[in-house]
Amino acid sequence: MSRVRKGLRVLLTGTLLSVVIGFGLVFWLLWTSAELGSAYSAKLLASGVFVENRTPESIRAQELGFIPRLHYAIDHENKTVTAWTAPRYKKTAVYREGLGVALALDGNIDALKRQARPGLVPDLSALAKEPWPMGDTPTGRPRPGGIDETRLTAAVDRMFEEPNSWYKRRTRAVLVVYNDEIIAERYAEGFGPDQRFPAWSMSKSVLHALYGIAVRQGKVRVKDPASVPLWRQDKSDARAAVTVDMLLRMSSGLKYNEFDFIPPMDLTTMLFLRPDAANYAAHAPLIHAPDTVWSYSSATANILSWILRQAYGDDAYYGLPYQELFRKIGMRSAVIEADASGTLVFSSFVFATARDYGRFGLLYMHDGVWQGERILPAGWVEYARTATPTAPHHEYGAHWWLPSDRDRAKASDRGLPLPDDLFFAQGFEGQNIFVIPSRKLVVVRLGLAYFAAAIPYDYVQDILGTLPKQD
């Protein structure tokens, strides 16, 4: 019996210890996440109300529904949002005209408000009266032929269905552009064609376009070392060998883990707990020799944004996306937010309508040419969709995604091979712009899907099946 008692004692002690450790881990996660939860909530609420023009109630219920004990206060006159999950961790986000929302992590709201740049975002509302794709009026051209209209409607409807109660798709917008015409468009209840949606990491693909413009204008060269002074203070600093190309292809070798989900996380610390995302990213040490290992990194996008800022100077830098990209292709809703340091956060904070994301996809479908004007230099789109050599499954180009070898194999096994030239922009919560030049197709899908259909190739294949076969 003594052995039995001893065994039971060991078992109970082990079980009790596991329970204590488990509760301790949960408590630690909640404690360390309190500051982040407050900052994240203030930022999303402020951007949602002042950039997306949504109600705070909808954002609280949908985007922030997973955060317990969340409180917030909105000052519409001063355009600030203060949020907290615990009183000691109150965080305030401030809207600045032209530069969007940033967190006042040091509490200096007035300093942030002085950053405002009235007039930076041009009023392009008159473009709405022009024919698509510059505007929103019908082109007058016949609808493209050969479309199975019944199957197309069903394919779009399936994108809004919820076959799994746990892993919800929460699709909010779908836009299908074929042969330069919108052939399908649908929105979830509460959303519509004038609604701005967050791009999240699709912002990186917008940055790729701006780098193409900078290359065309002679401001940067992708093969040159990245001009980060911090990396040149010590001649022995191996980061000096990191090039713009390596940052665009995410093979810099810098220490950063996009998918570490235990607080404090690199990604959320950079975006919500530091005033200068690029500075945080640039201080990362090397853990691999440059250009030897691929690792997806929002940090490198923010370093690239800072490099553009130095190359152009503030006035030209802030005007670059609006004057050289958005104005020229009719993206009249698009805005980009800057952090508290004033650097545009191209890892995550672009906002636009579904139609404007469609226009952006069309620019890449047409090899960077818009209605006869070359916006991106020749070969720049090919650069975007050429697999990075260090990407293990050929899943990444230059700030654009590609179907991985495994995804292509799965699709082929189903008898629905993916087009060779398919490439796409992708963002958190299931934001996608799919571009297939050979099929003259752009598909935009926007939503709030945390786990379901993060890479919805099935959607694209459904839509491809409704179109005429490739010649």
C-alpha positions as CSV (number, residue, x, y, z in Angstrom):
1,M,0.0,0.0,0.0
2,S,2.9,2.3,0.7
3,R,3.9,2.1,-2.9
4,V,0.4,2.8,-4.1
5,R,0.1,5.8,-1.7
6,K,3.5,7.0,-2.9
7,G,2.4,6.7,-6.5
8,L,-0.8,8.5,-5.9
9,R,1.0,11.2,-4.0
10,V,3.4,11.6,-6.9
11,L,0.5,11.6,-9.4
12,L,-1.5,14.2,-7.4
13,T,1.6,16.3,-6.9
14,G,2.3,16.2,-10.6
15,T,-1.3,17.0,-11.5
16,L,-1.4,19.9,-9.0
17,L,1.9,21.2,-10.3
18,S,0.6,21.1,-13.9
19,V,-2.6,22.9,-12.9
20,V,-0.5,25.6,-11.0
21,I,1.8,26.0,-14.0
22,G,-1.1,26.1,-16.4
23,F,-2.9,28.8,-14.4
24,G,0.4,30.6,-14.0
25,L,0.9,30.6,-17.7
26,V,-2.6,31.9,-18.4
27,F,-2.1,34.6,-15.7
28,W,1.3,35.6,-17.2
29,L,-0.2,35.8,-20.7
30,L,-3.1,38.0,-19.6
31,W,-0.7,40.2,-17.5
32,T,1.8,40.7,-20.3
33,S,-0.9,41.1,-22.8
34,A,-2.8,43.8,-20.9
35,E,-0.7,46.7,-22.3
36,L,-0.8,45.2,-25.8
37,G,-4.5,44.7,-25.6
38,S,-5.1,48.3,-24.7
39,A,-2.8,49.6,-27.4
40,Y,-4.1,47.3,-30.1
41,S,-7.7,48.2,-29.2
42,A,-7.1,51.9,-29.2
43,K,-5.4,51.7,-32.6
44,L,-8.1,49.6,-34.2
45,L,-10.9,51.6,-32.8
46,A,-9.3,54.9,-33.9
47,S,-8.6,53.7,-37.4
48,G,-12.0,52.0,-37.7
49,V,-13.9,55.2,-36.7
50,F,-11.7,57.9,-38.3
51,V,-10.3,56.1,-41.3
52,E,-12.8,53.4,-42.2
53,N,-15.9,55.4,-41.0
54,R,-17.3,52.5,-39.0
55,T,-19.1,52.6,-35.7
56,P,-17.1,51.8,-32.6
57,E,-19.7,49.3,-31.6
58,S,-19.2,47.2,-34.8
59,I,-15.4,47.2,-34.2
60,R,-15.7,46.2,-30.6
61,A,-18.1,43.4,-31.4
62,Q,-16.2,42.1,-34.4
63,E,-12.4,42.9,-34.6
64,L,-12.1,43.2,-30.8
65,G,-14.6,40.6,-29.6
66,F,-11.9,38.4,-28.3
67,I,-10.5,41.0,-25.8
68,P,-12.1,40.7,-22.4
69,R,-12.9,43.6,-20.1
70,L,-12.2,46.2,-22.8
71,H,-13.2,49.8,-22.0
72,Y,-12.8,52.8,-24.4
73,A,-13.6,56.4,-24.7
74,I,-13.8,58.3,-28.0
75,D,-13.2,62.1,-28.3
76,H,-14.8,62.9,-31.7
77,E,-13.8,66.6,-31.5
78,N,-10.1,65.9,-31.0
79,K,-10.2,62.6,-32.9
80,T,-8.7,60.4,-30.2
81,V,-9.5,57.0,-28.7
82,T,-8.4,55.9,-25.3
83,A,-8.7,52.2,-24.5
84,W,-7.8,50.0,-21.6
85,T,-8.1,46.4,-20.4
86,A,-6.7,47.5,-17.0
87,P,-6.6,51.0,-15.7
88,R,-2.8,51.2,-15.4
89,Y,-2.5,50.4,-19.2
90,K,-4.6,53.1,-20.8
91,K,-3.4,53.8,-24.3
92,T,-4.5,56.7,-26.6
93,A,-4.5,56.7,-30.4
94,V,-4.6,59.9,-32.3
95,Y,-5.9,60.7,-35.8
96,R,-3.8,63.1,-37.8
97,E,-5.2,64.5,-41.1
98,G,-3.1,63.1,-43.9
99,L,-1.1,60.6,-41.8
100,G,-3.9,58.6,-40.2
101,V,-3.8,57.1,-36.7
102,A,-0.8,56.6,-34.4
103,L,-0.4,55.7,-30.7
104,A,0.7,58.3,-28.3
105,L,2.8,55.9,-26.3
106,D,4.5,58.7,-24.4
107,G,1.2,60.4,-23.7
108,N,2.1,63.5,-25.8
109,I,-1.1,63.8,-27.8
110,D,-0.4,67.4,-28.9
111,A,2.9,66.4,-30.5
112,L,1.2,63.8,-32.6
113,K,-1.5,66.2,-33.7
114,R,1.1,68.7,-34.9
115,Q,2.2,66.0,-37.4
116,A,-1.0,66.4,-39.4
117,R,-0.6,67.2,-43.1
118,P,-3.8,68.8,-44.3
119,G,-4.1,68.5,-48.1
120,L,-1.7,65.6,-48.4
121,V,-4.4,63.2,-49.5
122,P,-5.8,64.7,-52.7
123,D,-9.5,65.0,-53.3
124,L,-10.1,62.7,-56.2
125,S,-13.9,62.4,-55.8
126,A,-14.4,63.8,-59.3
127,L,-12.9,60.6,-60.7
128,A,-16.1,58.7,-59.6
129,K,-17.9,60.0,-62.7
130,E,-15.3,58.6,-65.1
131,P,-15.7,55.2,-66.6
132,W,-14.2,52.2,-64.9
133,P,-11.3,51.6,-64.1
134,M,-10.4,55.2,-63.4
135,G,-13.9,55.8,-62.1
136,D,-17.1,53.9,-61.2
137,T,-19.4,54.6,-64.1
138,P,-20.1,51.8,-66.7
139,T,-17.6,51.6,-69.5
140,G,-20.2,51.1,-72.2
141,R,-18.4,48.1,-73.5
142,P,-20.3,44.8,-73.9
143,R,-19.9,42.4,-71.0
144,P,-17.1,39.9,-71.6
145,G,-18.5,36.8,-73.4
146,G,-18.2,33.2,-72.5
147,I,-18.9,33.6,-68.8
148,D,-21.0,30.9,-67.0
149,E,-23.1,33.5,-65.2
150,T,-25.0,31.0,-63.0
151,R,-21.8,29.3,-61.8
152,L,-20.1,32.7,-61.3
153,T,-22.9,33.8,-59.0
154,A,-22.7,30.5,-57.1
155,A,-18.9,30.8,-56.8
156,V,-19.1,34.3,-55.2
157,D,-22.0,33.2,-52.9
158,R,-19.8,30.3,-51.6
159,M,-17.2,32.8,-50.6
160,F,-19.7,34.2,-48.1
161,E,-21.0,30.9,-46.8
162,E,-20.0,29.6,-43.3
163,P,-19.7,25.8,-43.6
164,N,-17.7,25.6,-40.3
165,S,-19.1,27.2,-37.2
166,W,-15.6,27.3,-35.6
167,Y,-13.4,28.5,-38.4
168,K,-15.5,31.2,-39.9
169,R,-14.7,33.0,-43.2
170,R,-16.4,36.3,-42.4
171,T,-16.1,37.5,-45.9
172,R,-16.9,41.1,-46.2
173,A,-16.2,42.0,-49.9
174,V,-15.5,40.2,-53.1
175,L,-14.7,41.8,-56.4
176,V,-14.0,39.9,-59.6
177,V,-12.4,41.8,-62.6
178,Y,-12.2,39.9,-65.9
179,N,-10.9,41.4,-69.1
180,D,-10.7,44.8,-67.4
181,E,-14.5,44.7,-66.5
182,I,-16.1,44.1,-63.1
183,I,-18.1,40.9,-63.6
184,A,-19.0,40.2,-60.0
185,E,-19.1,42.3,-56.8
186,R,-20.7,41.5,-53.5
187,Y,-20.5,42.9,-49.9
188,A,-21.6,41.5,-46.5
189,E,-24.3,43.3,-44.6
190,G,-23.0,46.6,-43.2
191,F,-20.3,47.1,-45.9
192,G,-20.4,48.5,-49.4
193,P,-18.4,49.8,-52.3
194,D,-17.5,53.1,-50.5
195,Q,-16.1,51.3,-47.4
196,R,-12.4,51.4,-46.7
197,F,-11.0,48.0,-45.7
198,P,-7.6,47.4,-44.0
199,A,-5.0,45.9,-46.2
200,W,-2.8,44.6,-43.4
201,S,0.1,42.9,-45.0
202,M,-1.2,43.6,-48.6
203,S,0.4,47.0,-47.8
204,K,3.8,45.4,-48.5
205,S,2.7,44.9,-52.1
206,V,1.8,48.6,-52.4
207,L,5.3,49.3,-51.1
208,H,6.7,47.1,-53.9
209,A,5.0,49.4,-56.4
210,L,6.5,52.5,-54.7
211,Y,9.9,51.0,-54.9
212,G,9.4,50.4,-58.6
213,I,8.6,54.1,-59.0
214,A,11.6,55.0,-57.0
215,V,13.8,52.8,-59.2
216,R,12.3,54.4,-62.3
217,Q,13.1,57.8,-60.9
218,G,16.6,56.9,-60.0
219,K,16.1,57.3,-56.2
220,V,17.1,53.7,-55.3
221,R,18.7,50.6,-56.8
222,V,17.7,47.2,-55.5
223,K,21.2,45.7,-55.7
224,D,22.7,48.5,-53.5
225,P,23.3,48.0,-49.8
226,A,20.4,49.3,-47.7
227,S,21.2,52.8,-46.5
228,V,20.7,52.2,-42.8
229,P,23.4,54.3,-40.9
230,L,23.1,52.1,-37.8
231,W,24.5,49.2,-39.8
232,R,27.6,51.2,-40.8
233,Q,28.7,52.5,-37.5
234,D,31.0,49.5,-37.0
235,K,33.0,48.2,-39.9
236,S,32.6,44.7,-38.6
237,D,28.8,44.9,-38.7
238,A,27.7,42.3,-41.2
239,R,24.3,44.0,-41.6
240,A,26.0,46.5,-43.9
241,A,25.9,43.7,-46.6
242,V,22.1,43.6,-46.6
243,T,20.7,45.0,-49.8
244,V,17.4,46.5,-50.8
245,D,16.7,43.3,-52.8
246,M,17.2,41.1,-49.8
247,L,14.8,43.3,-47.8
248,L,12.2,43.1,-50.6
249,R,12.7,39.3,-50.8
250,M,12.8,38.8,-47.0
251,S,16.2,37.1,-47.1
252,S,18.0,39.7,-45.0
253,G,19.0,37.3,-42.2
254,L,17.8,39.7,-39.5
255,K,16.5,38.3,-36.3
256,Y,12.7,38.5,-36.3
257,N,9.9,36.0,-35.8
258,E,6.6,36.9,-37.5
259,F,4.9,33.8,-36.1
260,D,5.9,33.9,-32.5
261,F,2.6,34.1,-30.7
262,I,3.8,34.3,-27.1
263,P,4.0,37.9,-25.8
264,P,6.0,40.0,-26.1
265,M,5.9,39.3,-29.9
266,D,8.2,41.0,-32.4
267,L,5.3,42.0,-34.7
268,T,2.9,43.4,-32.1
269,T,5.7,45.1,-30.1
270,M,6.9,46.8,-33.3
271,L,3.4,47.9,-34.4
272,F,1.7,48.7,-31.1
273,L,4.3,49.2,-28.3
274,R,7.0,51.2,-30.1
275,P,6.8,54.7,-31.5
276,D,9.2,54.0,-34.4
277,A,8.6,50.7,-36.2
278,A,11.6,51.1,-38.5
279,N,14.0,51.9,-35.7
280,Y,12.8,48.8,-33.8
281,A,13.3,46.7,-36.8
282,A,16.7,48.1,-37.7
283,H,18.1,47.2,-34.3
284,A,17.6,43.5,-34.9
285,P,20.8,41.6,-35.1
286,L,21.7,39.1,-37.8
287,I,21.1,35.5,-37.1
288,H,21.9,34.2,-40.6
289,A,24.3,35.4,-43.2
290,P,22.5,37.8,-45.6
291,D,20.7,36.2,-48.5
292,T,21.0,32.6,-47.2
293,V,17.7,32.1,-45.4
294,W,14.2,33.2,-46.2
295,S,12.0,34.4,-43.3
296,Y,8.7,36.3,-43.8
297,S,9.2,39.7,-42.0
298,S,7.0,42.7,-41.5
299,A,10.1,44.4,-40.0
300,T,11.9,44.6,-43.3
301,A,8.9,46.4,-44.9
302,N,9.2,49.2,-42.3
303,I,13.0,49.5,-42.8
304,L,12.3,49.8,-46.5
305,S,9.7,52.6,-45.9
306,W,12.3,54.5,-43.8
307,I,14.9,54.1,-46.6
308,L,12.4,55.7,-49.0
309,R,11.8,58.5,-46.6
310,Q,15.6,59.3,-46.5
311,A,15.9,59.0,-50.3
312,Y,13.1,61.5,-51.0
313,G,12.8,63.8,-48.0
314,D,9.6,64.1,-46.1
315,D,7.5,66.2,-48.5
316,A,8.2,64.1,-51.5
317,Y,8.1,60.9,-49.5
318,Y,4.6,61.6,-48.2
319,G,3.4,62.7,-51.6
320,L,4.9,59.8,-53.5
321,P,2.0,57.2,-53.1
322,Y,-0.7,59.8,-53.7
323,Q,0.8,61.6,-56.6
324,E,2.7,58.9,-58.4
325,L,0.5,55.9,-57.8
326,F,-3.0,56.4,-56.4
327,R,-3.8,59.5,-58.4
328,K,-2.6,57.9,-61.6
329,I,-4.6,54.7,-61.4
330,G,-7.8,56.1,-59.8
331,M,-7.3,54.8,-56.2
332,R,-9.2,57.7,-54.7
333,S,-10.0,56.1,-51.3
334,A,-6.5,54.8,-50.5
335,V,-4.7,56.1,-47.4
336,I,-1.5,55.1,-45.5
337,E,-1.0,55.6,-41.8
338,A,2.3,56.7,-40.3
339,D,3.6,55.8,-36.9
340,A,4.5,58.3,-34.2
341,S,7.9,58.9,-35.7
342,G,6.2,59.9,-39.0
343,T,7.3,56.9,-41.1
344,L,4.6,55.3,-43.2
345,V,3.8,51.8,-41.9
346,F,4.0,49.8,-45.1
347,S,4.0,46.5,-43.3
348,S,0.4,46.9,-42.3
349,F,-1.5,50.2,-42.4
350,V,-2.9,50.8,-45.9
351,F,-6.7,51.3,-46.2
352,A,-8.8,51.3,-49.4
353,T,-12.1,50.2,-51.0
354,A,-12.4,46.8,-52.7
355,R,-12.6,48.6,-56.1
356,D,-9.3,50.4,-55.4
357,Y,-7.6,47.1,-54.4
358,G,-9.0,45.8,-57.7
359,R,-7.4,48.8,-59.6
360,F,-4.1,48.0,-57.9
361,G,-4.4,44.4,-59.1
362,L,-5.1,45.6,-62.6
363,L,-1.9,47.6,-62.6
364,Y,0.1,44.5,-62.0
365,M,-2.0,42.4,-64.4
366,H,-1.0,44.9,-67.1
367,D,2.7,44.7,-66.3
368,G,2.8,48.1,-64.5
369,V,1.2,50.0,-67.4
370,W,-2.0,52.0,-66.8
371,Q,-4.0,53.0,-69.8
372,G,-0.9,53.5,-71.9
373,E,1.2,55.1,-69.2
374,R,4.1,53.0,-67.7
375,I,3.8,53.5,-63.9
376,L,6.3,50.7,-63.0
377,P,9.5,50.1,-64.8
378,A,9.6,47.3,-67.4
379,G,10.4,44.0,-65.6
380,W,9.3,45.2,-62.2
381,V,6.1,43.0,-62.1
382,E,8.2,40.0,-63.3
383,Y,10.6,40.8,-60.4
384,A,7.6,40.7,-58.0
385,R,6.5,37.3,-59.1
386,T,9.9,35.6,-59.5
387,A,10.4,33.1,-56.6
388,T,13.0,34.1,-54.1
389,P,15.8,31.4,-54.3
390,T,15.9,31.0,-50.5
391,A,12.2,30.6,-50.1
392,P,11.9,26.8,-49.3
393,H,8.8,26.1,-51.3
394,H,9.1,28.9,-53.9
395,E,6.2,30.7,-52.1
396,Y,7.5,34.2,-52.2
397,G,8.7,36.7,-54.7
398,A,9.5,40.3,-53.9
399,H,6.8,41.6,-51.5
400,W,4.2,39.4,-53.4
401,W,3.2,35.8,-52.6
402,L,3.2,32.8,-55.0
403,P,1.5,29.5,-54.6
404,S,3.9,27.1,-52.9
405,D,5.1,23.9,-54.5
406,R,2.9,22.0,-52.1
407,D,-0.2,24.1,-52.9
408,R,0.4,23.6,-56.6
409,A,0.8,19.8,-56.1
410,K,-2.4,19.6,-54.1
411,A,-4.3,21.6,-56.7
412,S,-3.0,19.3,-59.5
413,D,-4.0,16.2,-57.5
414,R,-7.6,17.6,-57.5
415,G,-7.5,18.1,-61.2
416,L,-7.5,21.9,-60.9
417,P,-4.0,23.0,-61.5
418,L,-3.2,26.6,-60.6
419,P,-2.1,28.9,-63.5
420,D,1.7,29.2,-63.7
421,D,1.5,33.0,-63.5
422,L,-0.8,33.4,-60.5
423,F,0.6,35.7,-57.8
424,F,-1.1,37.5,-55.0
425,A,-1.0,40.1,-52.2
426,Q,-2.0,38.7,-48.8
427,G,-2.9,40.2,-45.4
428,F,-3.9,39.3,-41.9
429,E,-7.5,38.1,-41.5
430,G,-7.8,36.9,-45.0
431,Q,-7.2,39.9,-47.2
432,N,-6.2,38.9,-50.8
433,I,-5.7,40.3,-54.3
434,F,-5.1,37.5,-56.8
435,V,-3.6,38.4,-60.1
436,I,-3.6,36.0,-63.1
437,P,-2.4,37.8,-66.2
438,S,-2.9,34.8,-68.5
439,R,-6.5,34.6,-67.6
440,K,-7.1,38.4,-67.5
441,L,-8.3,38.0,-64.0
442,V,-8.1,39.9,-60.7
443,V,-9.9,38.6,-57.6
444,V,-10.2,40.7,-54.4
445,R,-11.4,39.1,-51.2
446,L,-11.6,41.0,-47.9
447,G,-12.8,39.8,-44.6
448,L,-12.2,38.9,-41.0
449,A,-11.1,35.3,-41.2
450,Y,-8.6,34.4,-38.5
451,F,-8.1,30.8,-39.5
452,A,-10.4,29.8,-42.3
453,A,-9.3,30.1,-45.9
454,A,-6.2,32.1,-45.3
455,I,-5.1,31.3,-48.8
456,P,-8.4,30.5,-50.6
457,Y,-7.2,28.9,-53.8
458,D,-10.5,27.1,-53.9
459,Y,-12.3,30.4,-54.4
460,V,-10.0,31.3,-57.3
461,Q,-10.4,27.9,-58.9
462,D,-14.2,28.2,-58.6
463,I,-14.1,31.5,-60.4
464,L,-11.6,30.3,-63.1
465,G,-14.1,27.5,-63.8
466,T,-16.7,30.0,-64.8
467,L,-14.5,31.8,-67.4
468,P,-13.6,30.9,-71.0
469,K,-10.6,28.6,-71.2
470,Q,-7.2,30.1,-71.8
471,D,-6.4,30.5,-75.5
